[in-house]
C-alpha cells in the first residue's frame, strides 16, 4: 500500500464524522406505532457510491428522555442491510414493526425529542455524539413539522422492569428539577390502562 493511499484510509468513526453527510440519504424507517406509544425506532441510511449502506438506528422517547440510545453500521453490503430492514419490518425483537418514512419526519422526531428532553435537563445518549453525523445538520434547511412532545404538556416517564437503574435516576431528576405533580410516571404494565383512561377524558390522545 503506498503512502498516498494509506493517508486516505479513514476509520469508520472518522468517516462518519467527516464524510457521511456527503452521501445521499436512502429510504428512512420509523416504528409504525410511534404516535401511539411515544417511542420511536428510527433508521436513517446513507448510500455509498458502491451501493453499500452506512446507517444509524435511533431509539427515541418523545415523552421524556429524547434519544435514549443509538447505533451505527458502516459500509454494510446492500443485501445485508435489506435483510436487517426486513427483520425490523416483520420480526423486530421489540415486537414493533417499522415502516418507510420521509427523512424530514424522522429528523423532526429526533431533534424535537432532543429539544424537549434538553429543556428538562436530559442529555442524549453518548452514542449520539457520533451518530448525529449520519443525520443532516439541524438547521433551517430542514422543514419544521409540528409534533407534540411530552404528554398533555408534561414529561411522561414510562419505566421498564428491565432497567431499574434508569427508573431511579430519572425519577430523582424529575422530582428535583420539576417538583411533584409536574410530570407523569407510569410503568410499562400500567401504560395501556393509563392511555385508555386519558383517552376517555380527551379523545384523540396518543394510544387512541
Biotite code that builds the C-alpha atoms (Angstrom):
import biotite.structure as struc

atoms = struc.array([
    struc.Atom([0.000, 0.000, 0.000], chain_id="A", res_id=1, res_name="UNK", atom_name="CA", element="C"),
    struc.Atom([1.542, 3.315, -0.995], chain_id="A", res_id=2, res_name="UNK", atom_name="CA", element="C"),
    struc.Atom([1.733, 6.307, 1.317], chain_id="A", res_id=3, res_name="UNK", atom_name="CA", element="C"),
    struc.Atom([-0.827, 8.357, -0.625], chain_id="A", res_id=4, res_name="UNK", atom_name="CA", element="C"),
    struc.Atom([-3.423, 5.559, -0.458], chain_id="A", res_id=5, res_name="UNK", atom_name="CA", element="C"),
    struc.Atom([-2.761, 4.942, 3.224], chain_id="A", res_id=6, res_name="UNK", atom_name="CA", element="C"),
    struc.Atom([-3.426, 8.601, 4.050], chain_id="A", res_id=7, res_name="UNK", atom_name="CA", element="C"),
    struc.Atom([-6.929, 8.302, 2.647], chain_id="A", res_id=8, res_name="UNK", atom_name="CA", element="C"),
    struc.Atom([-7.934, 5.322, 4.761], chain_id="A", res_id=9, res_name="UNK", atom_name="CA", element="C"),
    struc.Atom([-10.312, 6.642, 7.413], chain_id="A", res_id=10, res_name="UNK", atom_name="CA", element="C"),
    struc.Atom([-11.619, 4.731, 10.384], chain_id="A", res_id=11, res_name="UNK", atom_name="CA", element="C"),
    struc.Atom([-15.386, 4.137, 10.260], chain_id="A", res_id=12, res_name="UNK", atom_name="CA", element="C"),
    struc.Atom([-15.885, 6.647, 13.084], chain_id="A", res_id=13, res_name="UNK", atom_name="CA", element="C"),
    struc.Atom([-13.849, 9.342, 11.358], chain_id="A", res_id=14, res_name="UNK", atom_name="CA", element="C"),
    struc.Atom([-15.557, 8.642, 8.047], chain_id="A", res_id=15, res_name="UNK", atom_name="CA", element="C"),
    struc.Atom([-18.973, 9.095, 9.657], chain_id="A", res_id=16, res_name="UNK", atom_name="CA", element="C"),
    struc.Atom([-17.900, 12.366, 11.282], chain_id="A", res_id=17, res_name="UNK", atom_name="CA", element="C"),
    struc.Atom([-16.380, 13.856, 8.146], chain_id="A", res_id=18, res_name="UNK", atom_name="CA", element="C"),
    struc.Atom([-17.977, 12.190, 5.122], chain_id="A", res_id=19, res_name="UNK", atom_name="CA", element="C"),
    struc.Atom([-21.379, 10.682, 5.966], chain_id="A", res_id=20, res_name="UNK", atom_name="CA", element="C"),
    struc.Atom([-23.309, 13.872, 5.209], chain_id="A", res_id=21, res_name="UNK", atom_name="CA", element="C"),
    struc.Atom([-21.882, 13.930, 1.681], chain_id="A", res_id=22, res_name="UNK", atom_name="CA", element="C"),
    struc.Atom([-23.664, 10.634, 0.902], chain_id="A", res_id=23, res_name="UNK", atom_name="CA", element="C"),
    struc.Atom([-27.291, 10.621, -0.303], chain_id="A", res_id=24, res_name="UNK", atom_name="CA", element="C"),
    struc.Atom([-29.982, 9.553, 2.160], chain_id="A", res_id=25, res_name="UNK", atom_name="CA", element="C"),
    struc.Atom([-31.888, 6.400, 1.308], chain_id="A", res_id=26, res_name="UNK", atom_name="CA", element="C"),
    struc.Atom([-35.351, 5.343, 2.454], chain_id="A", res_id=27, res_name="UNK", atom_name="CA", element="C"),
    struc.Atom([-35.778, 6.009, 6.173], chain_id="A", res_id=28, res_name="UNK", atom_name="CA", element="C"),
    struc.Atom([-37.888, 3.951, 8.562], chain_id="A", res_id=29, res_name="UNK", atom_name="CA", element="C"),
    struc.Atom([-39.802, 4.614, 11.770], chain_id="A", res_id=30, res_name="UNK", atom_name="CA", element="C"),
    struc.Atom([-41.732, 2.331, 14.094], chain_id="A", res_id=31, res_name="UNK", atom_name="CA", element="C"),
    struc.Atom([-45.344, 2.164, 12.944], chain_id="A", res_id=32, res_name="UNK", atom_name="CA", element="C"),
    struc.Atom([-46.827, 2.973, 16.349], chain_id="A", res_id=33, res_name="UNK", atom_name="CA", element="C"),
    struc.Atom([-44.623, 5.893, 17.378], chain_id="A", res_id=34, res_name="UNK", atom_name="CA", element="C"),
    struc.Atom([-47.559, 8.293, 17.704], chain_id="A", res_id=35, res_name="UNK", atom_name="CA", element="C"),
    struc.Atom([-49.450, 5.882, 19.975], chain_id="A", res_id=36, res_name="UNK", atom_name="CA", element="C"),
    struc.Atom([-46.544, 4.884, 22.221], chain_id="A", res_id=37, res_name="UNK", atom_name="CA", element="C"),
    struc.Atom([-44.365, 7.984, 22.306], chain_id="A", res_id=38, res_name="UNK", atom_name="CA", element="C"),
    struc.Atom([-41.375, 5.808, 21.418], chain_id="A", res_id=39, res_name="UNK", atom_name="CA", element="C"),
    struc.Atom([-39.761, 5.653, 18.009], chain_id="A", res_id=40, res_name="UNK", atom_name="CA", element="C"),
    struc.Atom([-37.249, 3.303, 16.455], chain_id="A", res_id=41, res_name="UNK", atom_name="CA", element="C"),
    struc.Atom([-35.738, 5.229, 13.539], chain_id="A", res_id=42, res_name="UNK", atom_name="CA", element="C"),
    struc.Atom([-33.377, 4.059, 10.789], chain_id="A", res_id=43, res_name="UNK", atom_name="CA", element="C"),
    struc.Atom([-31.522, 6.577, 8.602], chain_id="A", res_id=44, res_name="UNK", atom_name="CA", element="C"),
    struc.Atom([-29.325, 5.154, 5.801], chain_id="A", res_id=45, res_name="UNK", atom_name="CA", element="C"),
    struc.Atom([-26.595, 6.827, 3.757], chain_id="A", res_id=46, res_name="UNK", atom_name="CA", element="C"),
    struc.Atom([-25.830, 5.203, 0.417], chain_id="A", res_id=47, res_name="UNK", atom_name="CA", element="C"),
    struc.Atom([-22.209, 4.829, -0.738], chain_id="A", res_id=48, res_name="UNK", atom_name="CA", element="C"),
    struc.Atom([-21.219, 5.052, -4.383], chain_id="A", res_id=49, res_name="UNK", atom_name="CA", element="C"),
    struc.Atom([-20.753, 1.250, -4.392], chain_id="A", res_id=50, res_name="UNK", atom_name="CA", element="C"),
    struc.Atom([-24.358, 0.907, -3.124], chain_id="A", res_id=51, res_name="UNK", atom_name="CA", element="C"),
    struc.Atom([-23.233, -0.193, 0.332], chain_id="A", res_id=52, res_name="UNK", atom_name="CA", element="C"),
    struc.Atom([-25.007, 1.403, 3.282], chain_id="A", res_id=53, res_name="UNK", atom_name="CA", element="C"),
    struc.Atom([-23.887, 3.263, 6.381], chain_id="A", res_id=54, res_name="UNK", atom_name="CA", element="C"),
    struc.Atom([-26.863, 3.699, 8.667], chain_id="A", res_id=55, res_name="UNK", atom_name="CA", element="C"),
    struc.Atom([-27.833, 4.969, 12.074], chain_id="A", res_id=56, res_name="UNK", atom_name="CA", element="C"),
    struc.Atom([-30.515, 3.448, 14.312], chain_id="A", res_id=57, res_name="UNK", atom_name="CA", element="C"),
    struc.Atom([-32.049, 5.732, 16.945], chain_id="A", res_id=58, res_name="UNK", atom_name="CA", element="C"),
    struc.Atom([-34.218, 4.856, 19.958], chain_id="A", res_id=59, res_name="UNK", atom_name="CA", element="C"),
    struc.Atom([-36.233, 7.980, 20.726], chain_id="A", res_id=60, res_name="UNK", atom_name="CA", element="C"),
    struc.Atom([-38.525, 8.769, 23.657], chain_id="A", res_id=61, res_name="UNK", atom_name="CA", element="C"),
    struc.Atom([-40.875, 11.611, 22.660], chain_id="A", res_id=62, res_name="UNK", atom_name="CA", element="C"),
    struc.Atom([-42.424, 11.817, 26.114], chain_id="A", res_id=63, res_name="UNK", atom_name="CA", element="C"),
    struc.Atom([-39.385, 12.445, 28.294], chain_id="A", res_id=64, res_name="UNK", atom_name="CA", element="C"),
    struc.Atom([-35.849, 11.242, 27.614], chain_id="A", res_id=65, res_name="UNK", atom_name="CA", element="C"),
    struc.Atom([-35.139, 12.164, 23.983], chain_id="A", res_id=66, res_name="UNK", atom_name="CA", element="C"),
    struc.Atom([-32.505, 9.985, 22.287], chain_id="A", res_id=67, res_name="UNK", atom_name="CA", element="C"),
    struc.Atom([-32.140, 7.039, 24.673], chain_id="A", res_id=68, res_name="UNK", atom_name="CA", element="C"),
    struc.Atom([-29.572, 5.213, 22.567], chain_id="A", res_id=69, res_name="UNK", atom_name="CA", element="C"),
    struc.Atom([-28.266, 4.969, 19.031], chain_id="A", res_id=70, res_name="UNK", atom_name="CA", element="C"),
    struc.Atom([-26.258, 2.550, 16.941], chain_id="A", res_id=71, res_name="UNK", atom_name="CA", element="C"),
    struc.Atom([-24.425, 2.626, 13.634], chain_id="A", res_id=72, res_name="UNK", atom_name="CA", element="C"),
    struc.Atom([-23.308, 0.202, 10.958], chain_id="A", res_id=73, res_name="UNK", atom_name="CA", element="C"),
    struc.Atom([-20.620, 1.208, 8.471], chain_id="A", res_id=74, res_name="UNK", atom_name="CA", element="C"),
    struc.Atom([-20.365, 0.317, 4.782], chain_id="A", res_id=75, res_name="UNK", atom_name="CA", element="C"),
    struc.Atom([-22.769, -2.618, 5.038], chain_id="A", res_id=76, res_name="UNK", atom_name="CA", element="C"),
    struc.Atom([-23.397, -4.600, 1.830], chain_id="A", res_id=77, res_name="UNK", atom_name="CA", element="C"),
    struc.Atom([-26.798, -3.798, 0.373], chain_id="A", res_id=78, res_name="UNK", atom_name="CA", element="C"),
    struc.Atom([-28.082, -7.365, 0.760], chain_id="A", res_id=79, res_name="UNK", atom_name="CA", element="C"),
    struc.Atom([-27.178, -7.485, 4.457], chain_id="A", res_id=80, res_name="UNK", atom_name="CA", element="C"),
    struc.Atom([-28.843, -4.125, 5.007], chain_id="A", res_id=81, res_name="UNK", atom_name="CA", element="C"),
    struc.Atom([-32.017, -5.261, 3.251], chain_id="A", res_id=82, res_name="UNK", atom_name="CA", element="C"),
    struc.Atom([-32.113, -8.388, 5.418], chain_id="A", res_id=83, res_name="UNK", atom_name="CA", element="C"),
    struc.Atom([-31.723, -6.190, 8.511], chain_id="A", res_id=84, res_name="UNK", atom_name="CA", element="C"),
    struc.Atom([-34.624, -3.944, 7.457], chain_id="A", res_id=85, res_name="UNK", atom_name="CA", element="C"),
    struc.Atom([-36.752, -6.980, 6.602], chain_id="A", res_id=86, res_name="UNK", atom_name="CA", element="C"),
    struc.Atom([-36.243, -8.309, 10.133], chain_id="A", res_id=87, res_name="UNK", atom_name="CA", element="C"),
    struc.Atom([-37.249, -4.955, 11.598], chain_id="A", res_id=88, res_name="UNK", atom_name="CA", element="C"),
    struc.Atom([-40.350, -4.836, 9.412], chain_id="A", res_id=89, res_name="UNK", atom_name="CA", element="C"),
    struc.Atom([-41.510, -8.351, 10.242], chain_id="A", res_id=90, res_name="UNK", atom_name="CA", element="C"),
    struc.Atom([-39.815, -9.814, 13.303], chain_id="A", res_id=91, res_name="UNK", atom_name="CA", element="C"),
    struc.Atom([-38.335, -6.984, 15.323], chain_id="A", res_id=92, res_name="UNK", atom_name="CA", element="C"),
    struc.Atom([-37.123, -8.045, 18.810], chain_id="A", res_id=93, res_name="UNK", atom_name="CA", element="C"),
    struc.Atom([-39.066, -5.129, 20.307], chain_id="A", res_id=94, res_name="UNK", atom_name="CA", element="C"),
    struc.Atom([-42.209, -6.548, 18.646], chain_id="A", res_id=95, res_name="UNK", atom_name="CA", element="C"),
    struc.Atom([-42.636, -3.244, 16.826], chain_id="A", res_id=96, res_name="UNK", atom_name="CA", element="C"),
    struc.Atom([-42.574, -3.162, 13.043], chain_id="A", res_id=97, res_name="UNK", atom_name="CA", element="C"),
    struc.Atom([-41.050, -0.260, 11.129], chain_id="A", res_id=98, res_name="UNK", atom_name="CA", element="C"),
    struc.Atom([-42.493, 1.459, 8.063], chain_id="A", res_id=99, res_name="UNK", atom_name="CA", element="C"),
    struc.Atom([-40.918, 3.721, 5.421], chain_id="A", res_id=100, res_name="UNK", atom_name="CA", element="C"),
    struc.Atom([-40.845, 7.384, 6.388], chain_id="A", res_id=101, res_name="UNK", atom_name="CA", element="C"),
    struc.Atom([-39.758, 10.701, 4.920], chain_id="A", res_id=102, res_name="UNK", atom_name="CA", element="C"),
    struc.Atom([-36.428, 11.967, 6.198], chain_id="A", res_id=103, res_name="UNK", atom_name="CA", element="C"),
    struc.Atom([-37.910, 15.299, 7.263], chain_id="A", res_id=104, res_name="UNK", atom_name="CA", element="C"),
    struc.Atom([-40.327, 13.487, 9.582], chain_id="A", res_id=105, res_name="UNK", atom_name="CA", element="C"),
    struc.Atom([-37.693, 11.370, 11.321], chain_id="A", res_id=106, res_name="UNK", atom_name="CA", element="C"),
    struc.Atom([-35.365, 14.361, 11.631], chain_id="A", res_id=107, res_name="UNK", atom_name="CA", element="C"),
    struc.Atom([-38.127, 16.324, 13.358], chain_id="A", res_id=108, res_name="UNK", atom_name="CA", element="C"),
    struc.Atom([-38.895, 13.424, 15.704], chain_id="A", res_id=109, res_name="UNK", atom_name="CA", element="C"),
    struc.Atom([-35.257, 13.076, 16.744], chain_id="A", res_id=110, res_name="UNK", atom_name="CA", element="C"),
    struc.Atom([-34.398, 16.735, 17.147], chain_id="A", res_id=111, res_name="UNK", atom_name="CA", element="C"),
    struc.Atom([-37.777, 17.703, 18.600], chain_id="A", res_id=112, res_name="UNK", atom_name="CA", element="C"),
    struc.Atom([-37.416, 15.000, 21.245], chain_id="A", res_id=113, res_name="UNK", atom_name="CA", element="C"),
    struc.Atom([-33.857, 16.154, 21.935], chain_id="A", res_id=114, res_name="UNK", atom_name="CA", element="C"),
    struc.Atom([-35.023, 19.732, 22.462], chain_id="A", res_id=115, res_name="UNK", atom_name="CA", element="C"),
    struc.Atom([-37.885, 18.712, 24.754], chain_id="A", res_id=116, res_name="UNK", atom_name="CA", element="C"),
    struc.Atom([-35.641, 16.456, 26.815], chain_id="A", res_id=117, res_name="UNK", atom_name="CA", element="C"),
    struc.Atom([-32.962, 19.137, 26.975], chain_id="A", res_id=118, res_name="UNK", atom_name="CA", element="C"),
    struc.Atom([-35.416, 21.647, 28.406], chain_id="A", res_id=119, res_name="UNK", atom_name="CA", element="C"),
    struc.Atom([-35.940, 19.378, 31.410], chain_id="A", res_id=120, res_name="UNK", atom_name="CA", element="C"),
    struc.Atom([-32.281, 18.526, 31.782], chain_id="A", res_id=121, res_name="UNK", atom_name="CA", element="C"),
    struc.Atom([-31.860, 15.222, 29.952], chain_id="A", res_id=122, res_name="UNK", atom_name="CA", element="C"),
    struc.Atom([-28.959, 14.868, 27.515], chain_id="A", res_id=123, res_name="UNK", atom_name="CA", element="C"),
    struc.Atom([-28.897, 12.440, 24.574], chain_id="A", res_id=124, res_name="UNK", atom_name="CA", element="C"),
    struc.Atom([-27.122, 9.125, 24.991], chain_id="A", res_id=125, res_name="UNK", atom_name="CA", element="C"),
    struc.Atom([-23.364, 9.500, 24.467], chain_id="A", res_id=126, res_name="UNK", atom_name="CA", element="C"),
    struc.Atom([-23.594, 7.398, 21.284], chain_id="A", res_id=127, res_name="UNK", atom_name="CA", element="C"),
    struc.Atom([-25.384, 10.322, 19.622], chain_id="A", res_id=128, res_name="UNK", atom_name="CA", element="C"),
    struc.Atom([-22.095, 12.262, 19.556], chain_id="A", res_id=129, res_name="UNK", atom_name="CA", element="C"),
    struc.Atom([-21.189, 10.112, 16.546], chain_id="A", res_id=130, res_name="UNK", atom_name="CA", element="C"),
    struc.Atom([-24.497, 9.002, 15.048], chain_id="A", res_id=131, res_name="UNK", atom_name="CA", element="C"),
    struc.Atom([-25.739, 12.598, 14.707], chain_id="A", res_id=132, res_name="UNK", atom_name="CA", element="C"),
    struc.Atom([-23.359, 12.928, 11.743], chain_id="A", res_id=133, res_name="UNK", atom_name="CA", element="C"),
    struc.Atom([-25.453, 10.396, 9.841], chain_id="A", res_id=134, res_name="UNK", atom_name="CA", element="C"),
    struc.Atom([-28.297, 12.894, 10.095], chain_id="A", res_id=135, res_name="UNK", atom_name="CA", element="C"),
    struc.Atom([-28.475, 16.180, 8.270], chain_id="A", res_id=136, res_name="UNK", atom_name="CA", element="C"),
    struc.Atom([-27.369, 19.204, 10.255], chain_id="A", res_id=137, res_name="UNK", atom_name="CA", element="C"),
    struc.Atom([-30.258, 20.572, 12.301], chain_id="A", res_id=138, res_name="UNK", atom_name="CA", element="C"),
    struc.Atom([-30.710, 23.962, 10.658], chain_id="A", res_id=139, res_name="UNK", atom_name="CA", element="C"),
    struc.Atom([-33.197, 25.970, 8.615], chain_id="A", res_id=140, res_name="UNK", atom_name="CA", element="C"),
    struc.Atom([-32.694, 23.733, 5.574], chain_id="A", res_id=141, res_name="UNK", atom_name="CA", element="C"),
    struc.Atom([-34.824, 21.026, 7.225], chain_id="A", res_id=142, res_name="UNK", atom_name="CA", element="C"),
    struc.Atom([-38.511, 21.908, 7.267], chain_id="A", res_id=143, res_name="UNK", atom_name="CA", element="C"),
    struc.Atom([-40.124, 22.068, 10.707], chain_id="A", res_id=144, res_name="UNK", atom_name="CA", element="C"),
    struc.Atom([-43.060, 19.758, 11.388], chain_id="A", res_id=145, res_name="UNK", atom_name="CA", element="C"),
    struc.Atom([-45.453, 20.300, 14.285], chain_id="A", res_id=146, res_name="UNK", atom_name="CA", element="C"),
    struc.Atom([-45.095, 17.239, 16.544], chain_id="A", res_id=147, res_name="UNK", atom_name="CA", element="C"),
    struc.Atom([-46.221, 17.043, 20.156], chain_id="A", res_id=148, res_name="UNK", atom_name="CA", element="C"),
    struc.Atom([-43.607, 16.091, 22.727], chain_id="A", res_id=149, res_name="UNK", atom_name="CA", element="C"),
    struc.Atom([-44.351, 15.186, 26.305], chain_id="A", res_id=150, res_name="UNK", atom_name="CA", element="C"),
    struc.Atom([-47.890, 14.206, 27.290], chain_id="A", res_id=151, res_name="UNK", atom_name="CA", element="C"),
    struc.Atom([-50.555, 16.846, 27.823], chain_id="A", res_id=152, res_name="UNK", atom_name="CA", element="C"),
    struc.Atom([-47.863, 19.438, 28.324], chain_id="A", res_id=153, res_name="UNK", atom_name="CA", element="C"),
    struc.Atom([-45.799, 17.477, 30.850], chain_id="A", res_id=154, res_name="UNK", atom_name="CA", element="C"),
    struc.Atom([-42.997, 14.913, 30.710], chain_id="A", res_id=155, res_name="UNK", atom_name="CA", element="C"),
    struc.Atom([-44.245, 11.331, 30.938], chain_id="A", res_id=156, res_name="UNK", atom_name="CA", element="C"),
    struc.Atom([-41.762, 8.705, 32.074], chain_id="A", res_id=157, res_name="UNK", atom_name="CA", element="C"),
    struc.Atom([-42.679, 5.082, 31.371], chain_id="A", res_id=158, res_name="UNK", atom_name="CA", element="C"),
    struc.Atom([-40.359, 2.776, 33.315], chain_id="A", res_id=159, res_name="UNK", atom_name="CA", element="C"),
    struc.Atom([-39.308, -0.676, 32.208], chain_id="A", res_id=160, res_name="UNK", atom_name="CA", element="C"),
    struc.Atom([-38.683, -3.535, 34.660], chain_id="A", res_id=161, res_name="UNK", atom_name="CA", element="C"),
    struc.Atom([-35.623, -4.316, 32.550], chain_id="A", res_id=162, res_name="UNK", atom_name="CA", element="C"),
    struc.Atom([-33.929, -1.071, 33.618], chain_id="A", res_id=163, res_name="UNK", atom_name="CA", element="C"),
    struc.Atom([-34.447, -0.318, 37.330], chain_id="A", res_id=164, res_name="UNK", atom_name="CA", element="C"),
    struc.Atom([-31.331, 1.849, 37.431], chain_id="A", res_id=165, res_name="UNK", atom_name="CA", element="C"),
    struc.Atom([-32.792, 4.203, 34.854], chain_id="A", res_id=166, res_name="UNK", atom_name="CA", element="C"),
    struc.Atom([-36.011, 4.491, 36.852], chain_id="A", res_id=167, res_name="UNK", atom_name="CA", element="C"),
    struc.Atom([-34.205, 5.646, 39.985], chain_id="A", res_id=168, res_name="UNK", atom_name="CA", element="C"),
    struc.Atom([-32.083, 8.152, 38.097], chain_id="A", res_id=169, res_name="UNK", atom_name="CA", element="C"),
    struc.Atom([-34.941, 9.613, 36.047], chain_id="A", res_id=170, res_name="UNK", atom_name="CA", element="C"),
    struc.Atom([-37.421, 9.848, 38.900], chain_id="A", res_id=171, res_name="UNK", atom_name="CA", element="C"),
    struc.Atom([-34.896, 11.578, 41.140], chain_id="A", res_id=172, res_name="UNK", atom_name="CA", element="C"),
    struc.Atom([-34.103, 14.059, 38.384], chain_id="A", res_id=173, res_name="UNK", atom_name="CA", element="C"),
    struc.Atom([-37.755, 14.818, 37.579], chain_id="A", res_id=174, res_name="UNK", atom_name="CA", element="C"),
    struc.Atom([-38.640, 15.344, 41.228], chain_id="A", res_id=175, res_name="UNK", atom_name="CA", element="C"),
    struc.Atom([-35.655, 17.616, 41.830], chain_id="A", res_id=176, res_name="UNK", atom_name="CA", element="C"),
    struc.Atom([-35.954, 19.553, 38.569], chain_id="A", res_id=177, res_name="UNK", atom_name="CA", element="C"),
    struc.Atom([-39.727, 19.884, 38.183], chain_id="A", res_id=178, res_name="UNK", atom_name="CA", element="C"),
    struc.Atom([-41.298, 19.088, 41.547], chain_id="A", res_id=179, res_name="UNK", atom_name="CA", element="C"),
    struc.Atom([-44.133, 16.722, 42.422], chain_id="A", res_id=180, res_name="UNK", atom_name="CA", element="C"),
    struc.Atom([-47.178, 16.981, 40.178], chain_id="A", res_id=181, res_name="UNK", atom_name="CA", element="C"),
    struc.Atom([-45.334, 18.455, 37.205], chain_id="A", res_id=182, res_name="UNK", atom_name="CA", element="C"),
    struc.Atom([-44.674, 15.169, 35.437], chain_id="A", res_id=183, res_name="UNK", atom_name="CA", element="C"),
    struc.Atom([-46.319, 11.790, 34.889], chain_id="A", res_id=184, res_name="UNK", atom_name="CA", element="C"),
    struc.Atom([-44.875, 8.445, 35.886], chain_id="A", res_id=185, res_name="UNK", atom_name="CA", element="C"),
    struc.Atom([-46.202, 5.012, 34.951], chain_id="A", res_id=186, res_name="UNK", atom_name="CA", element="C"),
    struc.Atom([-44.777, 1.539, 34.426], chain_id="A", res_id=187, res_name="UNK", atom_name="CA", element="C"),
    struc.Atom([-44.933, -0.332, 31.124], chain_id="A", res_id=188, res_name="UNK", atom_name="CA", element="C"),
    struc.Atom([-47.573, -2.603, 32.652], chain_id="A", res_id=189, res_name="UNK", atom_name="CA", element="C"),
    struc.Atom([-49.738, 0.412, 33.511], chain_id="A", res_id=190, res_name="UNK", atom_name="CA", element="C"),
    struc.Atom([-49.369, 2.139, 30.143], chain_id="A", res_id=191, res_name="UNK", atom_name="CA", element="C"),
    struc.Atom([-52.360, 0.586, 28.343], chain_id="A", res_id=192, res_name="UNK", atom_name="CA", element="C"),
    struc.Atom([-54.774, 1.364, 31.170], chain_id="A", res_id=193, res_name="UNK", atom_name="CA", element="C"),
    struc.Atom([-53.314, 4.847, 31.623], chain_id="A", res_id=194, res_name="UNK", atom_name="CA", element="C"),
    struc.Atom([-53.826, 5.817, 27.987], chain_id="A", res_id=195, res_name="UNK", atom_name="CA", element="C"),
    struc.Atom([-57.304, 4.310, 27.883], chain_id="A", res_id=196, res_name="UNK", atom_name="CA", element="C"),
    struc.Atom([-58.276, 6.382, 30.918], chain_id="A", res_id=197, res_name="UNK", atom_name="CA", element="C"),
    struc.Atom([-56.774, 9.573, 29.490], chain_id="A", res_id=198, res_name="UNK", atom_name="CA", element="C"),
    struc.Atom([-58.423, 8.995, 26.122], chain_id="A", res_id=199, res_name="UNK", atom_name="CA", element="C"),
    struc.Atom([-61.823, 8.779, 27.777], chain_id="A", res_id=200, res_name="UNK", atom_name="CA", element="C"),
    struc.Atom([-61.139, 12.262, 29.136], chain_id="A", res_id=201, res_name="UNK", atom_name="CA", element="C"),
    struc.Atom([-59.752, 13.643, 25.878], chain_id="A", res_id=202, res_name="UNK", atom_name="CA", element="C"),
    struc.Atom([-60.447, 11.522, 22.759], chain_id="A", res_id=203, res_name="UNK", atom_name="CA", element="C"),
    struc.Atom([-57.683, 11.650, 20.185], chain_id="A", res_id=204, res_name="UNK", atom_name="CA", element="C"),
    struc.Atom([-54.728, 11.485, 22.560], chain_id="A", res_id=205, res_name="UNK", atom_name="CA", element="C"),
    struc.Atom([-51.878, 9.016, 21.894], chain_id="A", res_id=206, res_name="UNK", atom_name="CA", element="C"),
    struc.Atom([-52.974, 5.432, 22.294], chain_id="A", res_id=207, res_name="UNK", atom_name="CA", element="C"),
    struc.Atom([-56.429, 6.011, 20.827], chain_id="A", res_id=208, res_name="UNK", atom_name="CA", element="C"),
])
